[in-house]
Amino acid sequence: MGAWGQGPFDNDTAMDFVGGLTDRPPAEVPGALRSAMASVLDRDDYLDSDEIEEALAAACLVTARLAPSVPLTGSVRKYLADLEFGADPDLRDLAVRVFVRAFDPSDNEWYELWTDGGGPGKIEAALAPYRAAVG
């Protein structure tokens, strides 16, 4: 899975996504965040773990922009400081919906992997500050 912890940025896919945002022109960052989140919300079929990890990373960045007190590692905090985007109501709404979608067990490899590993409670706890901060 390429994960070293339960946090939203504790996996290769999320960190690659965040790093890739810093390579984009500033005007493209909000669209990339929106696209990552919409990609899991606009689908009714099975979601791969990587898709959820990117969407969660985007949702957590939006949340961190709204609520700077959420827990971030040093590298993610630096990336966030370098990114120029506002957390408009549309991005906030998408973030709220991504948190709900990520924990839908019906067609979601990410959730299945955490369930198989005995960790749904741990990821719920790791994401709880983000979910609470965004509403």
N, C-alpha and C positions, 0 to 999 in steps of 0.2 A: 504494500500500500504506500510505501514511501513516507510514513508518518512516524514522528518521534515523540508525539504527545497528543493530547486531546484538544488543544486549542485550535482556533480557526486558521492559524498561520503555521501550525506545527506539521506541515506536510509539504512535499516538494511541489505539488501542483499549485497550491495557494501561493507559495513564495515565488514560483516562476511567473504566475499571473501578476503579482504585485510588482516584481522587478520589470516585467514587460510594460507595465503602465508608465514607468519612469522613462522608458525609451520613446514614448509617444509624444507628439506635440501636445501642449497643454489643452488645446481646444478639443482634442480627441478623447481625453480621459473620461469626461462624463458619459459619452456615448459608449465607451468600452465597459464602464461599470454597468450601465443600463443593459447592454447587450448580454453580458455575462449572467445577470440576474434574470432577464427575460427569457434567456435560452432554456432555463429549467421551468419557468412558469408557463411558457407557451406550448408545452409539450404534454401529451397524454400517454406517451409510451415510456418504456423503461429508461431510467436515467443512470448513466455510468457515474461511478464515484468521482472521476475527475471533473465532470460537469457540476456536480454539487459542491465540490471543494472550491472551484473558481467562483461560483455564485455566492457561497458563504464568505469567501474572502472579500468579494465586492460589497456584500451587505455589511460586513464588519468594518470595512473602510468607511462606508457611508455613516455608519453608527459612530465610529470614532471621530468623524468630522463633527457630528452633532453633539457628542458627549465625550470630550477629551479625557475624561477620567476612566474610560473603559481600559482594561488591561491590554497593553501592547508590549511586545518585546522591543528592545532598542532598535533593531534594524527596521522593523515595521514602522515604528514611530518616526524614524528618519525618512523612510519612503513617504509616509503620509505628509510630513512637513514639506517634502519636495514636490508633491502633487498639487496641482491647482485645480480644485473643483469645489463647488458648493453643494451642500446636501439639500437640494431642492425637494419640495413635497413629493414629486414623482419618484425620485430616487429613494426617499424614505419609505414610501408605500411599497416599492418593489422589495426593499430590504425586509420589511415586516413579513411580506408574503413568502420570501425565500426561507426565512426561519421556520415558517409553518410547513412549507413544502419539503424541506430537508428532513423533517421528522415524520413524514408520511411513509410508513413501512411497506406500502403496497407494491411499489414499483421502483425501488431505489437501492442501487448497489451500495452506496455509501452507508446507508442505514443498516443494510444487511451485513456488511463487513464489520461494523461496530457491534452489532448484535452477536455475530459469531464470535467476536473477540471478547465478549462480556463487558463491553464498555458503553452502552447507551446512556447510562446514568452519568458517566464521567463526561461525555460530550455535552449532555444537557447542562451539566453544571458549568462546564467551560464556556458555553455559549450564553448562559443565563444573564450575565451582566450586559451583553450586547442586546439581547432580546428585551430586557427591562428598559434599557436606555432608549431604544428606538420606539418602544410602545407596544 
